[in-house]
Amino acid sequence: MSPVAVGGNAHVLPETRVPDPREAPPIRWGILAPGGIANEFAAAVTAGTASTVVAVGSRSEQRARDFADRHHIPRAFGSYEALVADEEVDAVYVASPHSEHHEHALLALEAGKPVLVEKAFTRNVTEARAVIRAGADRGLLVAEAMWARYLPHYDVVRQVLDGGVLGDLVLVRADHSQLLHPNGPERLARPELAGGALLDLGVYPVSFADHLLGPPASVAARGSLTESGVDATVGIVLAYASGAVAALTCSMLARTPCAAEIIGTEARLELDGPFYAPTAVRLLSPAGEVLAERPGTLPGPLRGFSYQAAEFARCLAAGSRECPAMPHAATLRVMSTMDEIRAQVGVRYPGE
């Protein structure tokens, strides 16, 4: 790509520094809870990495066997305890509902297994701290499966910001809304399962803003609730000490383009929807002229799960305790921000 002029300097969108996931060391995965997202993870590991899924555990042995048959997994267990005790499992992917992440991550860690915990990492920051502390106490790798943070285009965006191409960052806009209620997954309407739009959908724009700007100086949120008391739609404004503002939205009542923008004094970046998947990134001048573009890197989101699995495998082989793409500090910042958002919207889960 030839250089483009932005603010009087020549720039191009950089190449990603993220390695090919197929080149990561092979490890043996165990999947805890064979739900919908676990299907995507198992398929991505098999198709996109050198690793394998060797076991799956469920509270229902039949459900575990059905999942194992679907993905050609050799062992299926009718309990989570049996899964984490399997000596041939190198690491556990926790894919249960948000309400169970804390308990199930601790179960795996207590059995000596490193864990990759599906986003949202836990229900709240207190539970997140407990999981991370348990991993540190045992010298085990713990990471959040916020798959977008591991993708090549997030690294490209990070490099653009670090290079000062956009000038001073002024505004970040991001949305993730899907038509999932009332006719979608039942768990989203259940407070006892930590349902609602924020932890399932809003975590993406909140984590995106954290990736760009770090911890906010202030949080303002408003939203509407379902009859069961979980958040249906949420609008969020995060303000930063630098003067930048992030305007974020999520809803489970309607589908939107799920796009994102990063706007600076010298230029802006546009991320096509869904912004959290391997999508196109465009650099534009203040007048809206397209200066450079990087196309989406993959045909769909499924293979994108391979990047988080691969980084986890590399970190495990290196003896690391956290993943650089999604460090513990970022997980704790995101959980803390979402705790404040829920408090302002009026959502509290049973047992908190």
C-alpha positions as CSV (number, residue, x, y, z in Angstrom):
1,M,0.0,0.0,0.0
2,S,1.4,3.4,-1.0
3,P,1.7,6.1,1.7
4,V,-1.1,8.6,2.3
5,A,-0.9,12.1,3.7
6,V,-2.5,12.7,7.1
7,G,-1.7,15.9,8.9
8,G,1.3,16.5,6.6
9,N,2.9,13.2,7.3
10,A,3.0,10.0,5.3
11,H,1.2,7.1,6.8
12,V,-0.2,3.7,5.9
13,L,-2.3,1.3,7.8
14,P,0.3,-1.0,9.4
15,E,0.5,-4.8,9.1
16,T,-0.7,-6.7,12.0
17,R,1.8,-8.1,14.5
18,V,-0.5,-11.0,15.4
19,P,1.0,-14.4,14.4
20,D,-0.8,-17.0,12.4
21,P,-2.8,-19.0,14.9
22,R,-1.9,-22.2,13.1
23,E,1.7,-21.7,14.2
24,A,1.0,-21.7,17.9
25,P,2.2,-24.7,19.9
26,P,-0.4,-27.5,20.2
27,I,-2.2,-28.0,23.5
28,R,-5.1,-30.2,24.6
29,W,-8.3,-28.4,25.5
30,G,-11.1,-29.4,27.7
31,I,-14.4,-27.6,27.3
32,L,-16.5,-27.0,30.4
33,A,-20.2,-26.6,29.4
34,P,-21.2,-27.4,25.8
35,G,-23.3,-24.4,24.9
36,G,-23.6,-22.4,21.7
37,I,-20.4,-20.5,22.0
38,A,-18.6,-23.7,22.9
39,N,-19.6,-25.1,19.5
40,E,-17.9,-22.1,17.8
41,F,-14.8,-22.5,20.0
42,A,-14.4,-26.2,19.4
43,A,-14.8,-25.7,15.6
44,A,-12.3,-22.9,15.5
45,V,-9.7,-24.8,17.5
46,T,-10.0,-27.7,15.2
47,A,-10.0,-25.8,12.0
48,G,-7.7,-22.9,12.8
49,T,-5.0,-24.1,15.2
50,A,-2.6,-26.9,15.8
51,S,-4.4,-27.7,19.1
52,T,-7.2,-30.2,19.8
53,V,-10.2,-30.5,22.0
54,V,-9.8,-33.8,23.8
55,A,-12.6,-33.7,26.4
56,V,-15.9,-32.0,27.2
57,G,-17.8,-31.9,30.4
58,S,-21.5,-31.2,31.2
59,R,-23.9,-31.8,34.0
60,S,-25.7,-34.0,31.5
61,E,-23.6,-36.9,30.2
62,Q,-25.9,-37.3,27.2
63,R,-25.4,-33.6,26.3
64,A,-21.6,-34.0,26.7
65,R,-21.7,-37.1,24.4
66,D,-23.8,-35.3,21.8
67,F,-21.3,-32.4,21.7
68,A,-18.3,-34.8,21.6
69,D,-19.9,-36.7,18.7
70,R,-20.5,-33.5,16.8
71,H,-16.9,-32.3,17.2
72,H,-15.1,-35.7,17.2
73,I,-13.9,-35.2,20.7
74,P,-12.7,-38.5,22.3
75,R,-13.9,-38.1,25.9
76,A,-17.2,-36.9,27.3
77,F,-17.9,-36.5,31.0
78,G,-21.2,-36.1,32.9
79,S,-19.7,-33.7,35.5
80,Y,-17.4,-30.7,35.5
81,E,-15.3,-32.3,38.3
82,A,-14.5,-35.3,36.0
83,L,-13.5,-32.9,33.2
84,V,-11.0,-30.9,35.2
85,A,-9.5,-34.1,36.7
86,D,-8.7,-35.4,33.3
87,E,-4.9,-35.7,33.2
88,E,-4.8,-35.4,29.4
89,V,-6.4,-31.9,29.5
90,D,-3.8,-29.1,29.4
91,A,-6.2,-26.2,29.7
92,V,-9.9,-25.6,30.4
93,Y,-12.2,-23.3,28.4
94,V,-15.1,-22.2,30.6
95,A,-18.2,-21.6,28.5
96,S,-21.0,-21.8,31.1
97,P,-23.4,-18.8,31.8
98,H,-21.9,-15.7,33.3
99,S,-23.3,-16.5,36.7
100,E,-21.2,-19.7,36.8
101,H,-17.9,-18.4,35.5
102,H,-16.5,-17.7,39.0
103,E,-17.3,-21.1,40.4
104,H,-16.2,-23.0,37.3
105,A,-13.0,-21.2,36.8
106,L,-12.0,-21.8,40.5
107,L,-12.9,-25.5,40.1
108,A,-10.5,-25.8,37.2
109,L,-7.8,-23.8,38.9
110,E,-8.1,-25.9,42.1
111,A,-7.5,-28.9,39.9
112,G,-4.3,-27.4,38.6
113,K,-5.7,-26.5,35.2
114,P,-5.1,-23.1,33.4
115,V,-8.3,-21.4,32.3
116,L,-9.6,-19.4,29.4
117,V,-12.9,-17.9,30.7
118,E,-15.6,-16.8,28.3
119,K,-16.6,-13.1,28.4
120,A,-18.0,-11.5,30.4
121,F,-15.3,-12.9,32.7
122,T,-17.5,-13.0,35.8
123,R,-20.6,-11.3,37.1
124,N,-18.7,-8.5,38.8
125,V,-15.2,-7.3,39.6
126,T,-15.1,-8.9,43.0
127,E,-15.5,-12.4,41.4
128,A,-13.0,-11.5,38.7
129,R,-10.3,-10.5,41.3
130,A,-10.9,-13.8,43.1
131,V,-10.3,-15.9,39.9
132,I,-7.2,-13.9,39.0
133,R,-5.9,-14.2,42.5
134,A,-6.5,-18.0,42.5
135,G,-4.5,-18.3,39.3
136,A,-1.6,-16.3,40.7
137,D,-1.6,-18.3,43.9
138,R,-1.2,-21.5,41.9
139,G,1.1,-20.1,39.2
140,L,-1.5,-20.9,36.5
141,L,-2.4,-19.0,33.3
142,V,-5.8,-17.2,33.5
143,A,-7.3,-15.2,30.6
144,E,-10.6,-13.8,29.5
145,A,-11.9,-15.1,26.2
146,M,-12.8,-11.6,24.8
147,W,-12.0,-12.9,21.4
148,A,-12.1,-9.5,19.7
149,R,-9.1,-8.3,21.7
150,Y,-6.9,-11.1,20.1
151,L,-7.8,-10.3,16.5
152,P,-5.4,-8.8,13.9
153,H,-7.4,-5.7,13.2
154,Y,-7.5,-4.7,16.9
155,D,-3.7,-4.8,16.8
156,V,-3.7,-2.6,13.6
157,V,-6.0,-0.1,15.4
158,R,-3.7,-0.1,18.4
159,Q,-0.7,0.7,16.2
160,V,-2.5,3.5,14.5
161,L,-3.3,5.1,17.8
162,D,0.2,4.6,19.2
163,G,1.6,6.2,16.1
164,G,-0.3,9.4,16.6
165,V,-1.9,9.2,13.1
166,L,-5.3,10.3,14.4
167,G,-4.0,13.3,16.4
168,D,-5.6,13.8,19.8
169,L,-8.4,11.3,20.4
170,V,-11.7,13.1,20.7
171,L,-14.5,10.5,20.4
172,V,-15.1,6.8,20.3
173,R,-18.5,5.4,19.2
174,A,-19.4,1.7,19.3
175,D,-22.6,-0.3,19.4
176,H,-23.5,-3.9,19.8
177,S,-27.2,-4.7,19.5
178,Q,-28.9,-7.9,18.5
179,L,-32.6,-9.1,18.4
180,L,-32.3,-11.6,21.2
181,H,-35.3,-10.9,23.4
182,P,-38.0,-11.9,24.0
183,N,-37.7,-14.8,21.6
184,G,-34.0,-15.5,22.0
185,P,-32.0,-17.5,24.6
186,E,-34.0,-17.8,27.8
187,R,-30.9,-17.2,29.9
188,L,-30.8,-13.6,28.8
189,A,-34.0,-12.8,30.6
190,R,-33.0,-14.5,33.9
191,P,-31.3,-12.4,36.6
192,E,-30.0,-15.6,38.4
193,L,-28.0,-16.4,35.2
194,A,-26.6,-12.8,35.0
195,G,-28.8,-12.1,31.9
196,G,-29.3,-8.8,30.1
197,A,-27.7,-7.0,27.2
198,L,-24.7,-5.6,29.0
199,L,-22.7,-8.7,29.9
200,D,-23.6,-10.5,26.7
201,L,-23.4,-7.6,24.2
202,G,-22.3,-4.4,25.8
203,V,-19.1,-6.0,27.0
204,Y,-17.8,-5.6,23.4
205,P,-18.1,-1.8,23.1
206,V,-16.9,-1.4,26.8
207,S,-13.9,-3.6,26.2
208,F,-13.2,-1.8,22.8
209,A,-13.2,1.6,24.6
210,D,-10.9,0.2,27.2
211,H,-8.5,-1.1,24.5
212,L,-8.3,2.4,23.1
213,L,-8.5,4.7,26.2
214,G,-7.9,2.7,29.3
215,P,-9.9,3.4,32.5
216,P,-12.5,6.1,32.4
217,A,-12.6,9.1,34.8
218,S,-16.4,8.9,34.9
219,V,-19.2,6.7,33.9
220,A,-22.8,7.8,33.0
221,A,-25.4,5.2,32.0
222,R,-29.1,5.0,31.4
223,G,-31.3,2.1,30.2
224,S,-34.5,0.2,30.2
225,L,-35.2,-3.1,32.0
226,T,-37.2,-6.2,31.1
227,E,-40.0,-7.4,33.3
228,S,-37.6,-9.8,35.0
229,G,-35.3,-6.9,35.9
230,V,-32.3,-7.4,33.6
231,D,-31.1,-4.6,31.2
232,A,-32.7,-4.6,27.8
233,T,-31.1,-1.5,26.3
234,V,-28.3,0.6,27.7
235,G,-26.6,3.9,26.7
236,I,-23.2,4.6,28.1
237,V,-21.0,7.7,28.1
238,L,-17.4,7.3,29.4
239,A,-15.3,10.4,30.0
240,Y,-11.5,10.3,30.2
241,A,-8.9,12.5,31.8
242,S,-7.6,13.3,28.4
243,G,-10.9,15.0,27.4
244,A,-11.9,12.1,25.1
245,V,-15.4,10.7,25.4
246,A,-16.7,7.2,24.4
247,A,-20.4,6.9,23.5
248,L,-21.4,3.2,23.7
249,T,-24.8,1.4,23.2
250,C,-26.2,-2.1,23.5
251,S,-29.6,-3.6,23.2
252,M,-31.1,-7.1,22.9
253,L,-34.4,-5.7,21.5
254,A,-33.2,-4.8,18.0
255,R,-30.4,-5.5,15.5
256,T,-28.0,-2.7,14.5
257,P,-25.0,-2.5,12.1
258,C,-22.7,-2.9,15.2
259,A,-20.1,-0.5,13.7
260,A,-17.5,1.6,15.5
261,E,-15.6,4.9,14.9
262,I,-12.5,6.3,16.5
263,I,-12.3,10.1,15.8
264,G,-9.2,12.3,16.4
265,T,-8.3,15.8,15.6
266,E,-6.3,14.8,12.5
267,A,-8.1,11.7,11.1
268,R,-10.6,9.0,12.0
269,L,-10.9,5.2,11.8
270,E,-14.0,3.4,10.8
271,L,-14.6,-0.3,11.6
272,D,-17.4,-2.0,9.6
273,G,-19.9,-4.0,11.5
274,P,-19.6,-6.2,13.3
275,F,-16.6,-4.2,14.6
276,Y,-15.6,-6.9,17.1
277,A,-15.2,-9.5,14.3
278,P,-12.4,-9.7,11.7
279,T,-13.7,-6.7,9.7
280,A,-12.5,-3.9,7.4
281,V,-10.7,-0.8,8.9
282,R,-10.6,2.5,7.0
283,L,-8.5,5.6,7.7
284,L,-10.3,8.8,6.7
285,S,-9.4,12.5,6.6
286,P,-11.4,15.0,8.6
287,A,-13.2,15.8,5.3
288,G,-14.2,12.1,4.9
289,E,-11.8,11.1,2.2
290,V,-10.7,7.5,2.4
291,L,-6.9,7.6,2.8
292,A,-6.2,3.9,3.4
293,E,-8.2,0.7,3.9
294,R,-7.5,-2.7,5.3
295,P,-10.0,-5.4,4.3
296,G,-11.4,-7.9,6.6
297,T,-9.0,-10.8,7.2
298,L,-11.3,-13.7,7.5
299,P,-14.6,-14.8,5.8
300,G,-16.5,-14.8,9.0
301,P,-16.3,-14.6,12.8
302,L,-16.0,-18.3,13.5
303,R,-12.3,-18.6,12.6
304,G,-11.6,-15.5,14.7
305,F,-11.9,-17.7,17.8
306,S,-8.7,-19.4,16.8
307,Y,-6.7,-16.3,17.6
308,Q,-7.5,-16.3,21.4
309,A,-6.9,-20.1,21.5
310,A,-3.6,-19.6,19.8
311,E,-2.4,-16.8,22.1
312,F,-3.4,-18.8,25.1
313,A,-1.4,-21.8,23.8
314,R,1.7,-19.6,23.2
315,C,1.4,-18.1,26.7
316,L,1.0,-21.5,28.2
317,A,4.0,-22.8,26.5
318,A,6.0,-19.8,27.6
319,G,5.0,-20.1,31.2
320,S,3.1,-16.8,31.3
321,R,0.4,-16.1,33.8
322,E,-1.7,-13.8,31.6
323,C,-2.2,-13.0,27.9
324,P,-0.8,-9.6,26.5
325,A,-3.8,-9.1,24.3
326,M,-6.2,-9.2,27.3
327,P,-4.2,-8.7,30.4
328,H,-5.7,-9.0,33.9
329,A,-5.7,-5.3,34.4
330,A,-7.9,-4.8,31.4
331,T,-10.3,-7.5,32.5
332,L,-10.6,-5.9,35.9
333,R,-11.1,-2.4,34.4
334,V,-13.9,-3.7,32.1
335,M,-15.6,-5.5,34.9
336,S,-15.4,-2.5,37.2
337,T,-16.9,-0.3,34.5
338,M,-19.7,-2.7,33.9
339,D,-20.4,-2.9,37.6
340,E,-20.9,0.9,37.7
341,I,-23.1,0.8,34.6
342,R,-25.3,-1.8,36.1
343,A,-25.6,0.1,39.4
344,Q,-26.7,3.2,37.5
345,V,-29.2,1.3,35.3
346,G,-30.6,-0.5,38.4
347,V,-29.5,-4.2,37.7
348,R,-28.4,-6.4,40.6
349,Y,-28.0,-10.1,40.3
350,P,-29.2,-12.6,43.0
351,G,-26.4,-13.4,45.3
352,E,-24.3,-10.3,44.7
